[in-house]
Each structure stands twice: as C-alpha cells, then as structure tokens.
Amino acid sequence: MRSFVLFTLILALPAFAAPAATKIELTTGSTKSKDDMVYSKDRLTAKAGSRVSISFKNGSASKGMIRNFVLVKPGTTQAVIDASVAAGPEKGWVADSSDILVKGKLLDAGESDTIEFTAPATPGDYPYLCTFPGHATMRGILKVTK
C-alpha cells in the first residue's frame, strides 16, 4: 500500500511544478537610432511567481551612453527616479529602496547582462525604467498574469 501511495505522489508531482521560466531578450535603442532613449520592448509578460530571465543589452552605438534595467512596484516610479538620482554614482544611480524589486547592472554601449528573478506573486502592471540621470524616459511595463 505504501508503495502505491508513493508511486501515485511521484506521478502527481509534475502537476505541482513551478511555472516554466520566461526568457526575454531586451535591448536599448530603436530602429531609427541605437542611441534613442527607449527599450526595444515597452511591454513584457510573465506569469505570477515564474522565473524570469532577461538577456539585456545596451544597444547604444556611443560609448558613455549608460543604461540599466530597474523593475519597481506600481505607483513608485517617480519616487525611485528621484531617490536614484540622489543616490549618485557611488550607488550606481540606483537607490536603496524597498520599492525596487529588481535591478540590473549599469551597462555601457555594447555591454550585456542577464537579469534573473522571480516574477511578483501578485498579478498586475510593474513598471521598469532606466535610472541613469536624464534617462528616465526609458520605461516599460512587465505585465504579471495569473
């Protein structure tokens, strides 16, 4: 009897597995100019609680055109921008804030980073942006679904 119960539980395990990982490729710049202050995608999607892997590349053609990826709680974008600019270069232009859910590295032109995290458990629209001074127009939304 014990073997039957154990065998049944093993067969049921895949039904309780974590959601599949979401892999996203994200660059900066537009089809007009690699130096445009935009992300290649302004909408990303992930399932709540899933693993997310973002292959992020600063597609700028100009050295010194620094970019990053920062995911924040809904409704906190401006507060994070202000706090990150105040944090200055010593903190990599990213505030120490509980409003920041995920932060990538500062990347110069042509550099790449892989940002891995677990999507928020609560479905909703989570803003992402570049916190380097003057670049906060670079924004998008990570839509977290059930």
C-alpha positions as CSV (number, residue, x, y, z in Angstrom):
1,M,0.0,0.0,0.0
2,R,2.8,2.4,0.9
3,S,4.5,1.8,-2.5
4,F,1.2,2.6,-4.3
5,V,0.8,5.9,-2.4
6,L,4.4,6.9,-3.1
7,F,4.1,6.0,-6.8
8,T,0.9,8.0,-7.0
9,L,2.5,11.0,-5.4
10,I,5.5,10.8,-7.8
11,L,3.2,10.8,-10.8
12,A,1.3,13.8,-9.4
13,L,4.5,15.9,-8.9
14,P,4.6,17.5,-12.4
15,A,1.1,19.0,-11.7
16,F,2.6,20.9,-8.8
17,A,5.8,22.0,-10.6
18,A,6.7,25.7,-10.7
19,P,5.6,27.7,-13.8
20,A,8.0,27.5,-16.7
21,A,10.8,30.1,-16.9
22,T,10.1,33.2,-19.1
23,K,13.0,34.1,-21.3
24,I,13.1,37.7,-22.6
25,E,15.5,39.5,-24.9
26,L,15.6,43.2,-24.3
27,T,17.9,45.9,-25.9
28,T,18.0,49.6,-26.0
29,G,17.6,52.0,-28.9
30,S,15.1,52.0,-31.8
31,T,15.1,51.2,-35.5
32,K,15.7,54.9,-36.1
33,S,18.8,55.2,-33.8
34,K,20.6,52.9,-31.5
35,D,21.1,55.9,-29.2
36,D,17.3,56.6,-28.8
37,M,16.4,56.5,-25.1
38,V,13.9,53.6,-25.4
39,Y,13.9,49.9,-24.7
40,S,13.3,47.7,-27.7
41,K,10.1,46.5,-26.0
42,D,7.8,48.6,-23.8
43,R,5.7,45.6,-22.8
44,L,6.9,42.3,-21.3
45,T,4.8,39.5,-19.8
46,A,5.4,36.8,-17.2
47,K,3.3,34.5,-15.1
48,A,3.0,35.3,-11.4
49,G,5.7,33.5,-9.4
50,S,7.5,32.3,-12.5
51,R,11.3,32.5,-13.0
52,V,12.2,35.3,-15.4
53,S,15.5,35.6,-17.3
54,I,16.1,38.9,-19.2
55,S,19.0,39.0,-21.6
56,F,19.6,42.7,-21.6
57,K,21.9,44.5,-24.0
58,N,22.8,48.2,-24.2
59,G,22.4,48.6,-27.9
60,S,23.7,52.1,-28.0
61,A,26.4,52.9,-30.5
62,S,28.0,55.6,-28.4
63,K,30.4,54.9,-25.5
64,G,29.3,56.6,-22.4
65,M,25.6,56.1,-23.2
66,I,24.9,54.3,-19.9
67,R,21.7,52.2,-19.5
68,N,20.2,49.9,-16.8
69,F,17.0,47.9,-16.1
70,V,15.2,48.5,-12.8
71,L,11.8,46.9,-12.0
72,V,9.7,48.8,-9.4
73,K,6.4,48.4,-7.5
74,P,3.4,50.0,-9.2
75,G,3.0,53.7,-8.4
76,T,6.6,54.2,-7.3
77,T,8.3,55.2,-10.5
78,Q,8.9,58.9,-9.8
79,A,10.0,58.3,-6.2
80,V,12.5,55.7,-7.4
81,I,13.8,58.1,-10.1
82,D,14.3,60.9,-7.6
83,A,15.9,58.6,-5.0
84,S,18.2,57.0,-7.6
85,V,19.5,60.4,-8.9
86,A,20.1,61.4,-5.2
87,A,21.9,58.1,-4.6
88,G,24.5,59.3,-7.1
89,P,27.4,57.5,-8.8
90,E,28.6,55.8,-5.6
91,K,25.4,53.7,-5.6
92,G,25.4,53.2,-9.4
93,W,22.5,55.6,-9.8
94,V,20.1,53.1,-8.1
95,A,18.5,53.9,-4.7
96,D,18.4,51.6,-1.8
97,S,14.7,51.3,-1.8
98,S,12.1,48.7,-0.9
99,D,10.2,50.0,-4.0
100,I,12.8,48.4,-6.2
101,L,12.0,44.8,-7.0
102,V,14.9,44.0,-9.4
103,K,17.9,45.9,-10.6
104,G,20.4,45.1,-13.3
105,K,24.0,46.4,-13.8
106,L,24.9,49.8,-15.4
107,L,25.9,48.9,-18.9
108,D,27.9,51.0,-21.3
109,A,27.4,50.7,-25.1
110,G,27.6,47.2,-26.4
111,E,27.6,45.6,-22.9
112,S,25.2,42.8,-21.8
113,D,23.8,41.5,-18.6
114,T,21.5,38.6,-17.7
115,I,18.9,39.6,-15.0
116,E,17.2,36.6,-13.3
117,F,14.4,36.9,-10.8
118,T,11.1,35.5,-9.7
119,A,8.1,37.5,-11.0
120,P,5.9,39.1,-8.4
121,A,3.3,36.8,-6.9
122,T,0.5,39.4,-7.4
123,P,-0.7,39.9,-10.9
124,G,-0.5,43.5,-12.2
125,D,1.5,46.0,-14.2
126,Y,5.0,46.5,-12.8
127,P,7.0,49.5,-14.3
128,Y,10.6,49.1,-15.5
129,L,12.9,52.0,-16.3
130,C,16.5,53.3,-16.6
131,T,17.6,55.2,-13.5
132,F,20.7,56.8,-15.0
133,P,20.2,60.6,-14.7
134,G,18.3,62.0,-17.7
135,H,17.3,58.6,-19.0
136,A,14.0,58.0,-17.0
137,T,12.0,58.4,-20.2
138,M,13.1,54.9,-20.9
139,R,10.2,53.0,-19.5
140,G,8.1,49.9,-20.0
141,I,5.7,47.6,-18.2
142,L,6.1,44.0,-17.0
143,K,2.6,42.6,-17.1
144,V,2.3,39.8,-14.5
145,T,-0.5,37.4,-15.2
146,K,-2.2,34.6,-13.2
